[in-house]
């Protein structure tokens, strides 16, 4: 049994969408209730920076993958 790599890409994209949704909810709450404090600003910028680094690293690593190659399970 074999499946193509793009199935893993779709699963990863769904996970990123869920993570992005929760990230936006958290940023909304930080901005609404604590952004004008130094701690709230630091956490907001830290979370956005880490998320940006992860997305850039993922994009650069996945650029060379042939998505239609099949992965053999059994």
C-alpha positions, 0 to 999 in steps of 0.5 A: 500500500502506498500513498502520495506525499501530498496527503501528508501536506494536506494533514499538515495544512489542516493542523496549521489552520487549527494552530492559526485559529488558536493563535488568533484567538490568543492574540485577540485576548492579549490585545484586548486585555493586556497589550498595553502592559510590557508583558503582554507586548513581549508575549505577543511579539514572541509568539508571532516571531516564533510562528513566523520562524516556524513557517519560514523554516517549513516552507524552505524545507518543503520546497524541494519535495516532489509531492507526487512521489508515493510513500510505501507503507507495507 
